[in-house]
Amino acid sequence: MIIEFKIDKFDTYLIDIAKQFNTSIVNNTVILPEDIGNGMITYINFNDQFILSFFEFSLNQSAKIIRKKSDNCDILPLLFWLSNSEIVHEPDTSKNYIGKDEPNGIFFLSNNIETSYFFPANRMIKNVSIIVSKKWLKENVSKNNNYLNRNVLLDNPSFIMFESIHSDMLAVSEKINDIFQHKNEYSIPKLKLNYLSLELLTMFFDKLLNRNLEKHDAILNQSEIVKMFTVRKILSGRFIEIPSIDAIAQEIGMNKRKIQKYFKQIFGLSVYQYALSVKMNEAKKLLTTKKYSVSEVGYLVGYSNLSHFTETFKKQFGSTPKRYISSI
């Protein structure tokens, strides 16, 4: 199954999706027909420049979801993934998953870049998206904020950025989820959702500003973006023994300084930091199974020194591996 949509206007993208599901929109909500799956896609307008969208659904068959590029670059979509459902993001299609516990749980990109996802069948997928206009953002961002003004609002017509979701963001997102699921139980659901959306948006931009990037982001062409996804694929597949930047540069045919700059620009972490986060997330998944001892997990993800593994895990998650196992 292939589902395509485009965000040319703030409140029309759901029309495209409803048509492909052969259903209709009721109260800004699409309920999936039983032959397609189960769940819903919904949104709420706070004003004509600020929308909050939420979906939670499971599909009966795997699907490719394509958000086609639009000429309306005033629209800025920001996606927060709230599930770990083996969603694969193109152009990196080799089981490089995105999700709430992955280093790329947040996706922010300009509206003139096409993007695709592969959704597996029979997996519940949850997402909160905030869609704002550049005009609205300009009115709410200080003129002294050179990074956002230069790289998102003014100079850069095309950009693509990933970030991880920290626990406070996840807590706010889950509150949004709860209100959408139980609107009738809240006396002021729209006001509450507006407040939570602004809180989530603020958290994201605060995180973005902590990247300590160079003053000017590069304007990347499609081939450079694809190469950065190739780097991510390399790191995700070889995290046990992290390859050197020199080896990566030789493999993809790009200057290593450009790799370091472009990779951090898109993913918010250095090449090594990203590989380390993949390594630690894999360790966390193995520990969660409770099939292995701490030392076995350390060995499986590439550590011969248990204390080094414990120290790195604690730095990443704020807890030792042993304590983490006890908490689940």
Secondary structure, DSSP 8 states (H G I E B T S, - for coil): -EEEEE-SSTTTHHHHHHHHTT---BTTEEE--TTTEEEEEEEEEEETTEEEEEEEEEESS-EEEEEE--S-TTEEEEEEE---S-EEETT--SS-EESTTSTT-EEEE-TTS-EEEEE-TT--EEEEEEEEEHHHHHHHS-TT-HHHIIIIIIS-S--EEEE---HHHHHHHHHHHHHHHTGGG-SSHHHHHHHHHHHHHHHHHHHHHTT---SS-----HHHHHHHHHHHHHHHHS-TT---HHHHHHHHT--HHHHHHHHHHHHSS-HHHHHHHHHHHHHHHHHHHT-S-HHHHHHHTT-S-HHHHHHHHHHHHSS-HHHHHHH-
